Structures are given as C-alpha cells and as structure tokens.
C-alpha cells in the first residue's frame, strides 16, 4: 500500500519492545513457527483468500434465507421460521439478521430454543442503545 502511494516507511518505537502482546507474538512466536514451517506465510495468505471466498458464500446464504423468511411489517418483523426447521445454522442466521438491532447471540439461541420447544407466537424485543 505505502509503495503504491509512494509513502516512506516509518517505524513506530512501540514495535521494538515486548510490552505489547502483538510484539511478543511478532518477536518470539512467529520466528519459531517460521522455523518449523518456512512456508507458513504463504499458507496464511492462501487461507485468508479461501476464508474471504467462504465469507462471500456465507453472506449469499444469509441473504437467500432472509428473503425466504423475513417479513418487514413496519414496526414489527415477522420471521417464518418453519421454513428453516432443522437448519443446522438457524441460530447463526438469526444472529446475522438481527445483530443490527442489537440482539446478542445468546438471545438468538433463546429464540431457536423457543422455536424448537413449540412456543408459537413468541415475541422478542431489543433495547435500542
């Protein structure tokens, strides 16, 4: 990045010591890992690329299922969860859909539990911050 912008390199003095955990990892852990596996950096970058693609696929599925079950009724949102019965990632889908409303992952797990216990018509509220 800095080369393409023709910026000069600048070393932050905090990088020299071990007072920060990131530096302990950089100075002590990474050299040992590179000694064990010299191709580690290349593998990291390949794994990052795979994870980025996986995240893209994940987001596609989140949106796909949201379109199938999400119904915005102005001041209420209705979810037709019966279409997701047995889905192995139901709590994750709920969390992705509701996190912008400040729902905590524990609350989405409670919603799934409520759903599987047959508590039809259960209502969950968020507290806007």
GIGIPE-V85563 format. One record per backbone hydrogen bond with DSSP energy under -0.5 kcal/mol. NH is the residue of the N-H (numbers start at 1). CO is the residue of the C=O. Records with the same first field share a line. If there is no record, write none. Layout:
BEGIN
NH: CO / CO
END
This chain:
BEGIN
5: 1
6: 3
7: 2
12: 10
15: 12
16: 13
23: 20
24: 20
25: 21
26: 22
27: 23
28: 24
29: 24
30: 25
32: 28
33: 29
34: 30
35: 31
36: 32
37: 33
40: 37
43: 39
44: 40
45: 41
46: 42
47: 43
48: 44
49: 45
50: 46
51: 47
52: 48
53: 49
54: 50
55: 51
56: 52
57: 53
58: 54
59: 55
60: 56
61: 57
62: 58
63: 59
64: 60
65: 61
66: 62
67: 63
68: 64
69: 65
70: 66
71: 78
73: 71 / 76
75: 73
78: 71
80: 69
81: 79
83: 80
84: 81
85: 82
87: 84
90: 87
93: 89
94: 90
95: 91
96: 92
97: 93
98: 94
99: 95
101: 98
102: 99
103: 98
107: 104
108: 104
109: 105
110: 106
111: 107
112: 108
113: 109
114: 110
115: 111
116: 112
117: 113
118: 115
119: 114
120: 118
122: 119
128: 126
END
